[in-house]
């Protein structure tokens, strides 16, 4: 039996959408191109250490997100890392903490374990890449390399350019291209640094900078997810774009050099590069989601809609699901 709705993407927007659709009694199928769940809610093991190398933390500003955070906290999936970070105009400055009273939440064991907990018990078609979505006689047909699946409605949560690519074979006027093609993302080059001994960062272990090259440095040990000191360094979008074609070894070394005023280079044990092509939406869609009913129900969600970031992704998935429910009635 075909599902009522196929959700593409097992990140936070997909999770939020799936939860809302199930509340309304709709049958869902979740497909994910990767081996795991979570997207940029990503954590990597590095010898005895562990590092979040995508999303570093999230906030809960809206009442809806505060309720969800409270639920996750009660389940011991997350905790408050800090109510702010060290703010630096440049990397030569002395480190001073600046709090603002808003919790920065992190997964108890990292962001990836948080996502695994949220999806626990749910069936997800992993390592399933959708190559094309086209209209059929009674609904949408989603094609992979070796198979196809059918559904009454589709809810897309990948980065918008990837979602639009899946729909490029739909005949006729594709309104979503006109509405959403202006959404753009900054890339992010990152490096995880295995570091000997104590963390070089002051409490709470997170630094936000106005340096044009580096936006964030976090200590995963001080965050509470790693037994050893592993630092995550995220480059700014423009710098990442300029160095995107550099080798991983080259940009990792350069980011480590740039962060040098904060580090003892002799204690740097190993560098692990990571690229995020669609890291941060910079031209966003103003509403929480966008839906269409021609030829069949279709909705777009993710962190490029509404508020953005983790909170925006959660609210976007829920909003898109409500629109699908309305279109299927």
Buried (B, 14 or more C-beta within 10 A) or exposed (E): EEBBBBBBBBBBBBBBBBBBBBEBEBBBBBBBBBEBBBBBBBBBEBEEBBBBBBBBBBBBEBEEBBEBBEEBBEEEBBBBBBBBBBBBEEBEBEBEBEEEEEBBBBBBBBBBBBBBBBBEEBEBBBEBEBEBBBBEEEBBBBBBEEEEBBBBBBBBBBBBBBBBBBBEEBEEEBEBEEBBEEBBBBBBBBBBBBBEEEBBBBEBBBBBBEBEBBBBBBBBBBBBBBEBBBBBBBBBBEBBBBBEEBEBEEBBBBBBEBBEEBBEEEBBBEBBBBBBEBBBBEEBBEEBBBBBBEBBBBBBBBBBBBBBBBBBBBBBBBBBBBBBBEBBE
